[in-house]
Amino acid sequence: MATLQEWVQGARPRTLPAAIAPVLVGTGAAYALEKANPGYALLALVVSLALQVGVNYANDYSDGIRGTDDVRVGPIRLVGQRLARPGDVKLAAFVAFGVAALAGLTLITLANTPWLLLVGALAVVAAWKYTGGKNPYGYLGLGELFVFVFFGLVAVLGTTYTQAGTLSTAAWAGACGVGAVACAVLVVNNLRDIPGDTASGKRTLAVRIGDRATRALYVLLVLVAGLCVVVAGITAPAALIGLLALALAVPPVRVVTAGRQGRDLIPALAGTGMFLLAYGVLLGLGLYLAPHLG
């Protein structure tokens, strides 16, 4: 029986910046449009956090019952390490998805955006199908696409739209930037796991394109994130504050480009998560300040 601490670790709290950053940027974009709603932002945050925790537990369950977590470097695996019963971990995933659905339905109702129900349903299905079901797309090298779409475009633009009722160039740029950094988190995670994933038949994008190309992709994603801040700054100059976050990208980039492998990549994974959080905070702050600074 897993302890409370192990359940918390199984939720992978270090991945939560991927849920927080898009809401900060999306809300900042709403402030830039002078149509922000803090209450709606809080609901969006609950949706995002609950989906992230649900994805983490769902991945733990699905990878665990397939045996792909039996030999893996990184955080604990509740199922793979036999710390919790698979059914309990699956239930935890669906409880988290239920919380996300309830908060999302409340947000959609208050914001009068019923068409977002379909988007929300797709998000939950995509979260489960990442490693669950008969043909999980995470095993086919499509995980990065899921992260970019749902933790980048959908999370940021959905946050902005439910508050402002419209979108802006800055919102789109911020969505692409957050999506790029969130993808970078997954890329370095999968880079670390190439040996184990290859042995277990999990064909992630990193496994498919190889070690060297994966490292190049990581650097490219960081550069794209920086470019997106510049694009956002064209219409909202204060958004350029977000470029300061790039300082936190330097250490993980050095680790990745130095050819580190296995456990030696864990600092890069943690550093990329901190970069994502700083990116969300600073870009969101810049967009918030934009109408005040002219």
MARSEZA-224583 format. One line per 4 residues: their letters; for each residue x, y, z of C-alpha. Coordinates in Angstrom, 3 decimals. Layout:
A> X:Y:Z | ...
***
This chain:
MATL> 0.000:0.000:0.000 | 1.468:3.326:-1.112 | 1.976:6.053:1.477 | 0.553:9.558:1.071
QEWV> 4.013:10.821:0.187 | 4.335:8.183:-2.538 | 0.932:9.127:-3.961 | 2.065:12.755:-4.054
QGAR> 5.306:11.754:-5.781 | 3.284:9.599:-8.181 | 1.348:12.722:-9.189 | 4.738:14.096:-10.313
PRTL> 4.527:17.604:-8.862 | 7.582:18.681:-10.863 | 5.423:18.524:-13.996 | 2.880:21.022:-12.629
PAAI> 4.578:24.062:-14.213 | 3.209:22.659:-17.495 | -0.274:23.260:-16.047 | 0.398:26.613:-14.367
APVL> 2.322:28.414:-17.119 | -0.423:28.352:-19.788 | -3.009:29.791:-17.400 | -0.645:32.612:-16.407
VGTG> 0.075:33.479:-20.033 | -3.551:33.122:-21.113 | -4.721:35.357:-18.275 | -1.966:37.861:-19.055
AAYA> -3.220:37.987:-22.640 | -6.741:38.654:-21.336 | -5.393:41.523:-19.214 | -3.623:42.895:-22.297
LEKA> -7.051:42.946:-23.959 | -8.391:44.633:-20.778 | -11.013:41.901:-20.361 | -9.554:39.666:-17.654
NPGY> -11.608:37.791:-15.073 | -9.618:36.457:-12.075 | -12.408:34.073:-11.078 | -12.433:32.448:-14.500
ALLA> -8.630:32.292:-14.379 | -8.812:30.343:-11.107 | -11.253:27.858:-12.630 | -8.967:27.450:-15.646
LVVS> -6.084:26.750:-13.279 | -8.065:24.019:-11.512 | -8.872:22.438:-14.899 | -5.254:22.553:-16.013
LALQ> -3.792:21.197:-12.761 | -6.355:18.408:-12.524 | -5.718:17.352:-16.123 | -1.960:17.280:-15.518
VGVN> -2.323:15.127:-12.403 | -4.795:12.894:-14.240 | -2.378:12.429:-17.132 | 0.423:11.550:-14.727
YAND> -1.603:8.908:-12.900 | -2.991:7.570:-16.188 | 0.526:7.213:-17.585 | 1.667:5.493:-14.391
YSDG> -1.215:3.014:-14.683 | -0.941:2.309:-18.411 | 2.855:2.052:-18.514 | 2.813:-0.030:-15.344
IRGT> 0.404:-2.692:-16.590 | 2.337:-2.910:-19.874 | 5.613:-3.448:-18.027 | 7.337:-0.453:-19.613
DDVR> 7.998:1.047:-16.165 | 9.707:-2.052:-14.776 | 13.165:-0.626:-15.498 | 13.052:3.160:-15.642
VGPI> 15.181:6.066:-14.446 | 13.381:8.937:-12.745 | 10.484:9.490:-10.307 | 8.691:6.626:-8.593
RLVG> 6.128:4.582:-10.496 | 3.248:3.465:-8.314 | 2.261:0.529:-10.507 | 5.640:-0.314:-12.006
QRLA> 7.266:-0.510:-8.567 | 4.269:-2.392:-7.074 | 3.614:0.410:-4.587 | -0.109:0.624:-5.360
RPGD> -2.721:-1.553:-7.021 | -3.272:-0.713:-10.706 | -7.003:-0.263:-10.137 | -6.375:2.328:-7.434
VKLA> -4.043:4.331:-9.669 | -6.560:4.164:-12.521 | -9.262:5.407:-10.141 | -7.017:8.290:-9.037
AFVA> -6.565:9.272:-12.686 | -10.301:9.346:-13.325 | -11.001:11.250:-10.118 | -8.580:13.920:-11.340
FGVA> -10.247:13.929:-14.767 | -13.607:14.279:-12.998 | -12.392:17.327:-11.084 | -11.131:18.830:-14.339
ALAG> -14.453:18.132:-16.043 | -16.491:19.686:-13.211 | -14.342:22.830:-13.062 | -14.324:23.035:-16.864
LTLI> -18.112:22.719:-17.084 | -18.482:25.475:-14.500 | -16.095:27.733:-16.429 | -17.779:27.065:-19.763
TLAN> -21.217:27.753:-18.297 | -20.175:31.019:-16.654 | -18.281:32.173:-19.755 | -21.170:31.119:-22.025
TPWL> -18.889:29.182:-24.357 | -20.752:25.851:-24.785 | -18.733:24.863:-27.861 | -15.706:24.445:-25.582
LLVG> -17.407:21.344:-24.159 | -16.160:19.433:-27.197 | -12.633:20.741:-26.703 | -12.713:19.724:-23.047
ALAV> -13.972:16.243:-23.885 | -11.214:15.835:-26.472 | -8.644:16.912:-23.866 | -9.750:14.198:-21.429
VAAW> -9.832:11.520:-24.132 | -6.408:12.588:-25.391 | -5.041:12.520:-21.839 | -6.147:8.905:-21.398
KYTG> -5.138:7.738:-24.884 | -1.606:9.129:-24.475 | -0.461:5.819:-22.995 | -3.827:4.097:-22.455
GKNP> -5.976:1.951:-24.697 | -4.970:-0.474:-27.427 | -2.990:1.950:-29.573 | -1.605:4.711:-27.327
YGYL> -0.235:7.538:-29.433 | 2.498:8.226:-26.885 | 4.015:4.931:-28.018 | 3.902:6.113:-31.632
GLGE> 5.991:9.260:-31.220 | 3.047:11.671:-31.054 | 3.359:12.731:-27.421 | 4.949:16.068:-28.273
LFVF> 2.047:16.908:-30.585 | -0.423:16.235:-27.742 | 1.542:18.428:-25.346 | 1.845:21.306:-27.834
VFFG> -1.845:21.242:-28.725 | -3.401:20.730:-25.291 | -0.874:22.266:-22.869 | 0.051:25.013:-25.293
LVAV> -2.671:26.068:-27.724 | -5.789:24.801:-25.941 | -4.730:25.761:-22.412 | -3.507:29.271:-23.213
LGTT> -6.097:30.209:-25.831 | -8.926:28.614:-23.855 | -7.916:30.627:-20.789 | -7.850:33.850:-22.790
YTQA> -11.063:33.223:-24.696 | -13.180:32.312:-21.679 | -12.200:35.623:-20.115 | -11.972:37.998:-23.075
GTLS> -14.292:36.401:-25.634 | -11.628:36.992:-28.276 | -7.987:36.218:-29.053 | -4.960:38.311:-29.955
TAAW> -1.587:37.949:-31.654 | 0.044:37.974:-28.218 | -2.239:35.153:-27.046 | -1.354:33.025:-30.073
AGAC> 2.356:33.742:-29.664 | 2.201:32.942:-25.956 | 0.339:29.707:-26.664 | 2.993:28.585:-29.146
GVGA> 5.783:29.586:-26.763 | 4.323:27.736:-23.792 | 3.647:24.743:-26.017 | 7.262:24.732:-27.195
VACA> 8.692:24.764:-23.664 | 6.199:22.132:-22.472 | 7.339:19.984:-25.402 | 10.948:20.571:-24.351
VLVV> 10.105:19.091:-20.925 | 8.766:15.951:-22.597 | 11.677:15.811:-25.043 | 14.326:15.791:-22.318
NNLR> 12.272:13.267:-20.336 | 12.110:10.946:-23.341 | 15.784:11.564:-24.120 | 16.626:10.250:-20.665
DIPG> 14.408:7.203:-21.199 | 15.617:6.187:-24.687 | 17.365:2.977:-23.510 | 14.433:1.744:-21.416
DTAS> 11.794:2.763:-23.966 | 13.715:1.063:-26.768 | 13.943:-2.163:-24.789 | 10.233:-2.127:-23.920
GKRT> 9.059:-1.242:-27.429 | 7.835:2.255:-26.554 | 8.506:4.194:-29.756 | 8.604:7.771:-28.496
LAVR> 9.750:10.533:-30.802 | 13.166:10.408:-29.107 | 13.458:6.697:-29.867 | 12.388:7.259:-33.466
IGDR> 14.744:10.118:-34.337 | 17.637:9.108:-32.112 | 19.804:10.700:-29.434 | 21.524:13.393:-31.468
ATRA> 18.411:14.686:-33.243 | 16.490:14.723:-29.958 | 19.103:16.988:-28.397 | 18.917:19.311:-31.407
LYVL> 15.119:19.353:-31.152 | 15.355:20.386:-27.491 | 17.535:23.387:-28.342 | 15.222:24.319:-31.234
LVLV> 12.184:24.331:-28.942 | 13.931:26.688:-26.508 | 14.775:29.035:-29.380 | 11.197:28.926:-30.661
AGLC> 9.971:29.882:-27.192 | 12.231:32.926:-27.235 | 11.037:33.897:-30.716 | 7.419:33.677:-29.564
VVVA> 8.114:36.240:-26.830 | 9.497:38.585:-29.471 | 6.356:38.116:-31.594 | 4.138:38.816:-28.572
GITA> 6.218:41.929:-27.924 | 5.316:43.391:-31.322 | 1.802:44.217:-30.147 | 2.499:44.189:-26.404
PAAL> 6.069:45.508:-25.854 | 6.006:44.793:-22.116 | 5.781:41.090:-22.985 | 9.494:41.218:-23.817
IGLL> 10.055:40.806:-20.070 | 9.517:37.142:-20.851 | 12.945:36.995:-22.482 | 14.476:37.131:-18.999
ALAL> 13.265:33.564:-18.478 | 15.771:32.383:-21.069 | 18.491:32.761:-18.441 | 17.001:29.707:-16.703
AVPP> 17.172:27.750:-19.955 | 20.956:28.036:-20.172 | 21.879:25.361:-17.552 | 19.561:22.634:-18.940
VRVV> 20.624:23.430:-22.502 | 24.246:22.954:-21.447 | 23.412:19.610:-19.842 | 21.553:18.392:-22.926
TAGR> 24.159:19.559:-25.431 | 26.972:18.098:-23.309 | 25.723:14.625:-24.148 | 24.642:13.624:-20.630
QGRD> 22.566:10.445:-20.356 | 20.329:8.619:-17.889 | 20.229:10.045:-14.383 | 22.650:12.788:-15.410
LIPA> 19.784:14.308:-17.429 | 17.528:14.705:-14.383 | 18.912:18.215:-13.616 | 18.023:19.218:-17.175
LAGT> 14.484:17.926:-16.685 | 14.073:19.858:-13.429 | 15.699:22.937:-14.945 | 13.376:22.884:-17.952
GMFL> 10.400:22.709:-15.619 | 11.652:25.790:-13.764 | 12.251:27.524:-17.091 | 8.652:26.803:-18.092
LAYG> 7.315:28.234:-14.835 | 9.494:31.366:-15.120 | 8.454:31.721:-18.765 | 4.792:31.638:-17.767
VLLG> 5.254:34.052:-14.860 | 7.337:36.616:-16.747 | 5.460:36.505:-20.054 | 2.149:36.606:-18.192
LGLY> 3.396:39.548:-16.122 | 4.549:41.378:-19.231 | 1.173:40.936:-20.899 | -0.563:42.069:-17.698
LAPH> 1.546:45.239:-17.659 | 1.099:45.939:-21.384 | -2.038:48.139:-21.199 | -0.549:50.070:-18.251
LG> 2.783:50.809:-19.924 | 1.337:51.670:-23.325
***
